[in-house]
Amino acid sequence: MTQAKEQPQVLSEANHKANRQIQLGAIALRVMLMGAIAAGFSAWQSPKTVIAANSERDD
């Protein structure tokens, strides 16, 4: 009888823990995505910076 009463509480706690892990994973994913975008932008800008520096040096 007590097991039947404890089961909803255990399920509720497990659900809460799973939701927390999902939220933390979503935050980590967002941070990594922003880092990847920043790295991609930096890599995209790098050749332009080198070309501009070489152009100024040649003048």
N, C-alpha and C positions, 0 to 999 in steps of 0.2 A: 504494500500500500504506500509506504513512504517513497519507494522508488518511482512510482507513478507521479507523485507530487514533485519530486526533485527533477524529473526529466524536462519539464518546460523551462525550469531555471537553468539547467545545464545547456539546453539548446539556445536559450537567450544569450547566455554568456559566450557561447561559441560563435554565435552570429555577430555579436558585438566585436569580438576579437577579430573575426574574419573581415568585417567592415573596416576596422582600424588598419589592418594590414593592406587592404585594397587602397585605402586613402593614402597611406605612406608610399605604396608602390606608384600610385598616380603622381604624387609629388616628385618622387625620384625620377620618374619618366619625364616629367615636364622640365626638371632641371637639366637632365641629360640632353633633351631635345634643344633647349636653349643653348647649351654648350656646343652642340653639334652645329647649330645655325651660326653661332659666333665664329667657330673654327672655319666653317665653310666660307663665310664672308671674308674672314682674314686671308684665307688662301686665295680667294678670288681677287682681292685687292692687291696682294703681294706682287704679282707680275706688273701691274700698272705702276706701282711705286718704283720698282726697279727701272722700268722704261723711262719714267719721268726723271729719275735721278741720273740715268745715263745721258738723257737728252740735255739736261742742265749742265752736266760735266763737259759735254762735247761743245757747248756754246762758248 
